[in-house]
């Protein structure tokens, strides 16, 4: 299992978001994809979903333009902001265990950097679909689901030694539908996964051809990968 992070210094947060939004303005001008449309990597590269403002634009938004969208977004981000991209790979298939090892890696990084971190993770926040009017019992159902799904991740944070920990607060779940930078992390994660499939076909057999569009977009970030990594991936065994 792998987990991907977009590591942003607090002083650089506005810079990173502005760079991402510049990419969003560009794909709006060129393809008609509005800022409010969620850029979800799997649906984008697999030709699914209605991304554009008009039916005519959607009809023209085929494979090549979808691939160009990913490249534009990650190249604009790469050229105009300071951040790090990393991906931690583990052999564990349990999400809580994998997340605990991911957090341990972050703790080690923060100690070396003499810094602290807050973690935002793609997940439910108890919110409905954009524009959905919530009332009982739907609002309670969404909130209880969000609390339940986040519990294993909160427990990882709370198990850290409070006297030495570098990650502050509990994990904050951010629904990708409402977070531009979670969408950025999703595009990055998908590209990293496709690149790994390309480099290690002996592992990823019989599941189709890796997405060349996602890989091309991910390669725009090469200057932001950690040194001594496997195309941005650190393998923990």
N, C-alpha and C positions, 0 to 999 in steps of 0.2 A: 504494500500500500504506500502511496505517496501523498504528501501534503505540501501545498505551495504557499509561499508567503510573499507579499509585497511589503518591504520594510522601508518605512518612511520616517525620517526624523521629524519631531514636532515642528521645528522651525521651517521645514520644507513642505509641510502638508499643503498649504495654499498653492505653492509652486507646482506640486504634483497634480493637484486637482485642476488647476488652470490649464496645465498641459493636456490633461485628459479631455477637458471641455473644449479645447481648441480642436482636437481630433473630432469631437462630436459635431462641432460647427462645420467642419470640413465635410464629413459624410452627409450632413444635412444639405449642404450646398450641392454636392455632387450626386447624391442618390435619393435625397428626400427622406432620410432616416432621422426622425426627430429625437431631441435629447431625452424625451420621456420614454422612448422605446427601450426596453431592457435588451442589452446585448448579451445574449446567452450563447456561449460558444457552440454547444452541441447543435442547437437549432439553427444557428447562423451557418455553420459549415455544412450541415446536412441538408440545407435547402428548405428548411421548415419555417413556419411562422410568417406572419405578415408584418414586415418591419417599416414599410414606407407610408407616407401620408396619403397617397392616392393609389387607386387600383392600377393605373397605368404605370406608375413607378414600381409597384410591386411586381408587375408582369415583366419588367425589364431587370429586376433585381435577381439575376441568376447567379450561377456558380462563380463566374469571374468577378462580378461586383461584390459578392459576399466575401470572397477572398481578399479583394482590395480593401474592403472595410476593415478587416482585421489588421492588415498591414498598415493602413493609415493610422489606426488607433494606436498601435504599439510603437510604430516609428515616431509618431508625433510625441508620444509620451517619452520615449527614449531620448530624443534630441533636445527636449526642452525642460527636463526635470532631473533632479538628483534623487536617487533611490537605489535600493538593492532588491534583487529578485533571488529567491532561493527555493529549493525544493528538497524536502527530506524524504528519503525512501527507507522503508523498514519492511521486514519480512512478516510482521504481525498482520493479521487480517481483521483483528478487533479494532473498531474505531476508537474506543476509549484508550486502549493500550497504545495504539499508534499516535494518538493525540498527546498522550503523556510523554512519549519519546520526542515528539515534535517540540513540546514545551521545554523539555530538558535541554534540547539543542538550543532553543532560544535563550534559556537561562545562561548557558555557557557563553553564547555570543555576547549577551549583555554584560556579563562579568568581564570578558576581555575588553569590551568597549567602555567599561565603567559607566554604564547607562542603565536606564529602566525602560520597560516596555509596557504597553497596553495591547491586548489582543482583541481584534474584531474578527468574528468568524461567520461564515455564510450559514445562515439558519433562520428559523422562524422567529418573529418578534411578537406574535399575537395579533398581527395586522391582517386585514382582508386583502382582496385583490384591489388594485388601484381603482378608486371611484366607488367601491362597494360600500353600501350603507349597512352598518352592522347593528344588530339588536340581539336580545336574548332569544335563544340560547347560543346563537352562533358566536357572539363575542366571547362568551365564557369558554366555549369549546376551543377557539383559536388560542386564547390565553393559556389554558391548561396544557394544550399541546406544546406550545412554545416553552413553557416551564419544564415539562417532562423531557422534551428533546434536549434541552440545554443542561440537564442535571449531570450527566457523566462528565461533561467538559468543565462545569463549575467545580466538581469534586476534584479534578486534577489540579486546578489552581489552589483550592483550599488545602490540598495535601502538601503544598510547598512550605518549607520552613520560613515562617514569617520574619525571623531575624536575619535571614540571608537572601531571601527571594528577590529577584530582579523584575519579575512580572508583577505589576501592581493591579489590584482589583480582580474581580472575576472576569471571565471571558464575556464579551459583549456580542450577542448575536445580532447580525445585520442581514435583513432580507435583501437579496440581490436586486429585487425589483425596485428598491428604494435607495440603493447605494451605488453611486458611480464607481467608487474604487473597489467595491466587491466585484462589480462587473469586470473591472480591469483585471483583478486577480483571477477571475474565472477564465478570461481569454488567455492569460498567461499559463494557467494550470493546464488548460486543454492543449495548448501548443507544446508545452513541455512533455505531456503524456504522448502526443503524436510523435515527437522527436525521439523519445525513448523507444517507442514501437519501431521506428525506422532503424535505429541503431542496434536494436536487439530483437530481430525477428525470431530468434530461437526461443525467446520467452513468450512473445505475443503471436503464437501461431494460430492460423485458421480463424482470424477475426477481421479479415478484410485489409485493405490497403490503407496505410496511414494518410492522414489529410495533408497534402502538400501545401494547401493554403494556410492551415494552422501552423505548420512548421515554418513557413516563410515569415509569418507574422512574429513567431516566437524568436526567430533568429535576429530580429531587429533589436532585441534586448541583450545581445551577447556582451556588450560592454558593461552591463549591470549584473552579470553573474559573478558569484564568488570565485576567487582563484582556486585552483586545484579541485574543481568540481567536474562532474560528468555532464557537460552541457547544462550547468546550473544545478545539478542534482548531487546531494550528499547522501551516500549510502551508509546506513547505520548497521546493516546486517540483520 
